């Protein structure tokens, strides 16, 4: 009955939803009402980096729920969970990233960042990259480099130029009319494609020379997934605006964009309240985010992300595998064909492992396990993937 109601009254975005009816989740596992458990090897799409229902996050949620829920729209009342989380987060970032604007999701963070860049620079041109993914709302979709998702909604934002990721030709597009360049340091949905370090540094230099702002979308790569708190730390490049969400809330909905106080000044004037949100920085979500970040910083999670990368890359070799690429626990398994990829994902699902394809590739399997995963669980997953490949051939 619930499955029928699900399809009848919950708006669907595909004809083939996974359709698992969830009972509970804990650690690396999701449990269904019929008693089956699944090892969540995609962390709820890069959200549950500390696993499901981490006890410190749950405790923080209970403590805040007992005090208050929503009390006022963003930015009007002083709320302790916002202050505590923002202070701890900003202490981990370069001094130029000194203020955060809280929102509810990744695409909202991108929307706010685009508006902020245009308002501060008083320019309208945006530069983005093919195969990028920044979200599905209109502004975010306008800078997402995949026509199959853009075309049904044209016209989108005007004056957006696209170039190839890691190509120096983009430097010619960045000029005195450019408000911002937006990119993922590691393209996620585009196939787990890391930026070239020298190229990214060249983009940073050209933005500075032209007065354009550099926006990093770290919605997937942030909060320890790559072995650093944020992926930009691997590149020695500091963005002007940093977009964050997903793993930020430890399973609760929250996002944000971070910049300098100078840049954020432009939201105050002509007119005041340039950008507003009702639920951004919800106190319960901020309490969860604070507990999540404290745990990330106090444990061995960043090193664990590197260990996960080493083990997966070491284990997944052989027939049918083109490569495993990416950084830390943000990896992509490239297989030879679409049919092989589908067979492997289905085989793992039957064995109780949740894997995922990216939106942009039918031969790439997303590997994004929780950072709490054990070596035994990693071996189980990689052995099952190899079994799926062998069964196909």
N, C-alpha and C positions, 0 to 999 in steps of 0.2 A: 504493500500500500504506500509506504513512504517513497519508494522509488517512482511510483506512478505520480504521486503528488509533486515530487521533485521536478519531474519533467513537465508537469502541467502548470504549476504556479510559480516556479523559479525560472526566470528568463535564462535561456541557454545561449551560449556563444559557439557551440558546435553541436553536431549531430551525434557525437560519440564521447560524452563526458565519461570520466572514469567510474563514477557512480558508486564509490565506496560509501557505505553508511557508517559513520564514525561513532564509536562508543566513547573512547578516551585516547589519550596520547601521553606518553611518558618517555623521557630519554630519547633514544634514537628510533622509537617505535610508535606506530599508529595502530590502534586496535579497532576492529569493526564490530558491529552488533552481533555478528554470527561467530565471534570468537577468534577470527583470524588476525594475525599481526603482520605488519609490513615494516621492514626496515626503511626508514625515510632517508634515502640517499640523495635527495635534492633539498632537504631542510625546508620544506614548504616553499620552495623556490627562493633559496638563499635568505630565509627569514630566521629559522630556528637554529642559529649557529651554536647555541648552548643546549640544543636538544629541546624537547617539548616539556613544558611544565617544570622548568628548573626551580628547585625549592626556594632559592633566594628571591627569584622574581615573583613567585607566588606569594611569598611572605610580604614583599613590598606592596603587592596589589591589595592584599587584605588590609594592611595597615592604612593605606590611603583611602580605600573604600569606606572604612569606618570614620574617616574625617570629613571628606566631601567629594562630590563628583564635579560636574561643570558648575561654575558660579558666574562667569562673565565671559564675553567674547575676548579674543586674543588681545593681550597687551594693556588691559585696563587695570587689572588687579594684580597685586604681588602674590604669587603662589609658590610656596616652598618647593614643591617637586620640580617646577620649571627652573628655579634658581639653582638648586643643588645639581641637577643634571647638566645644565648649561655650563656651570662653573667647572665641573669635573671634565666635561668634554673639551671645552676651550683651553684648559690647561694642557691638553695633549696636542694641541695644534700650534702651528706657527703664529707668531704674534700678530700678523696681518689678518688672520682669521679670528676676529675678536668678538663677533656678535652672531647670534643665531636667531633666525625667524622660524618658529615652529609651525608645521602644517600637519596634515593627516596621512600623507602618502608620498610616494616617489614622484608621480606625475605632477602633483601639486608643488613639490619642491622645484621641479624644472620650470613649471609655469611662473612661479615667483621669481626664479633666477633670471628668466628671460625678460620679465617686466623690469626687474631691478637694473639689469644691464642697459636696457633701452632708456630708462628714466635717467640713470646716472650719466650716460654718455651723450644723451640727446641725439642718438643715431638710431637707424632702423635696420641696417643690414646685419644678417646673421650668417655665420658659416658653420656648416655641420658636415657629417661624413656618411658615405654610403654604407649600408648594412648596420648602421647604428640603430639603437632603440632607446627612446627616452620616455615612453609612455603613450597613452591612447587619447588623452584629451587634446583639444585642437592645437594649442600652442606646442605641446610636446610632440604631437604627431607631425607638426610642421617641420621639426628639425630631426625627425626620424627618417633614416635613409633607406626606406624600403617602399617602392612604389605600390606594391600589391596591397599594402595597408593604407597608403595615402590616397590613392586614386578614387576610392568610393566617396571621399569626403572633400574633394576639391571644390571650390578654392580654399586653400589654407592660408596661413600667414604669407604675405608677399615678401619679396626681397630676401629669400633664403637661398644660399648657394651651397652646393654639395661637391665634395671632392673625395678621392680615394683615401682611405685610412693609411697612414704611414707613407704617404706620397708627398714629396717636397713641392709639388705643383700647388698645394694649398697655400703656400706662402705668398703666391701672387694674388690670391683672393683676399688676403687680409690687408685692408687699407684704412685710410682715414675716414671712410664711411661705415666701417664695421663696428657695430655695437659689441658683438661678442662672438667668440668661437666656442662651441660646445662639443665636448667629446667625452667618451668613456676611456680612462687610461687602459682598461682591458675591455674590449667590446664583448658584451655578454651574449645577448641574443644573436649577435652577428657571427657567432662561432667561436667564442673564447679566443679572441685575437689580441695579444698584448701589444701596446704601443712600443715602437722602437725608441729607446732612450734618447738618442741624439736627435731624432726627429721631433720628439716631444719638447725637448729643450729649445729647438729651433722655432717651434710654434710659439713657445712662451716668449722668446726674444722678439719675434715679429709682432706679437700682440702688444708688448710693452712699447715698442718703437712707434706703432700706429695709434696707440691709445685705445685699442680694443680690449675688452675684458676676456679673460680665459675662464670658462666654466667647466669644471670637472663633474661629471655625473658618476658618483661612487655609490649609487643606490644598491647595486649588487656587490661591488667589490669592497665595500666598507666594513668596518667593525671586525677586523681580524681575519677575514676570509683568505687574504693573500699572504698571510704571515707577517704583515704589518697592520697597524690599526687601520690605515688607509693606503690604497695602492699607490697614491702619488709619492709616498715616501720611498718607493723603490726607484723613482726617477729623478729625485732631487729637483723637482719642479713644484712650485706652489701656485695653485690657482687663485684667481681673484674671487671666485664664488665656488663653493663646494656644496653639491647636492647630496643629501643622505636620506636613507629610509630603511626599508626591509629589516635587516638584523638589528637595527637601532633599538627597537622596542622589545626585543626578546619574545616576540609573539603578539605584542599589542600594536595597534595601528598608530604610527607616528612617523613623521618625516621632518625635514628641515633644510634650509639653505643658510650657509655660513659665509660671512664676508667681513669687510672692515667697517668700522663705525663711519668712516668718511663716505663710503659707498651707500650705506644704509640711510644716511641723512636724507638722500633724495626721496625716500618714501614719506618723509614728514611734511613736505611742502608741495604747493602747486598741483593739486590741493592737499591738505592734510588727509590722513587715512588713505594713502595711495593704494594700499593692499591690505585687505582685511580677511579674517577667517573666524568663524564661530567656534569651532572645536579644536583649532590648531593649538598644540601644547596642552591637550587635555591632561589634568593632573594625574589621573590614573595611569595613562600611557607614559607620562614623564617619570613617574615613580618606578615603573617597570624598566624604562630605559636607563635610569640611574643605577638600579640594581644590576642590570645587564652589563653596563660598562664597568662597574666596580668589579664584578666577577671576571670579566675579560682581562682587566688590568692586574688582578691579583693572582691569576692562575698561569698555567703554562700553555695557554691556548695559541699564542702566536707561534711559538716553536712547534706546537702540535700541527698547525696548518702546514708547515714545511715538511714535517715527518709524513703527513698524509700524502703530500705531493710525491715525495720520494718513493713511498711504498707503492702507490698506484702506478706510477710510471715504470717502476721496476717490475711489477706483476703483470701489467697489461702489455704484452708483446706477442707477436706471432702472426699467424695467418689471419687475413681479413682486417687487420688493424693497420690503418695508415699512420696514425700518431696519437699520442696523448699530449695535449698542449695546455698551457695556462700556468697559473702561479698559485702556490699554496693549495687550499681546498676549493679553488675555483678553476675547474679543469673541464676540458672537452675531449671526449673520445671520438675520434674520426674513424669511421668504418668505410669499407670499400663501396657499398651500395645501399640504396634505400631499403631494399628488401631485407638485406642482412641486418641493418639497423633496427628495422621494425621487429624482426624475429628475435633479436637479442633483448630488446626492451620488453617484448611480450613474455619471453622465457623468464626473465628476471621477475616480472610481475607475478607470474604463476608460482614462482618460488618464494614470493613474499618480499620482494625488493622493489622500491619505487625509484625508477629512473625517469629522465625526461628528455625530450627533444627540444631544441631551441626553435623559435619561430622562424628562423631564417635559413635553416639547413635541415635537410631530411636524412643526412648521413652523420650527424653529430649528436652524440649522447652527452647531456650535461651531467657532470659529476660534481656535486656540491654537498658532501656529507656534513653532518654536525661535527663540530670540533671536539666533541666528547667521545667520538667513536673509538672503539678499541681496535687493536691490531687483529684480533680474532674476527671481529665483524668486518673489517676491511678485507681480510683474506676470503671470508665467505662471499662477499660481493664480487670481488675480482675473479674468484674461482667460478662463480655462477655465470658471470659474463663470458668467460672463456668456454664454459660448457655450452652456453647458447651459441657461440660462434662455431664450435665443433659440431654441434647438432645440425646446424644449418648446412655445413659442408658435407 
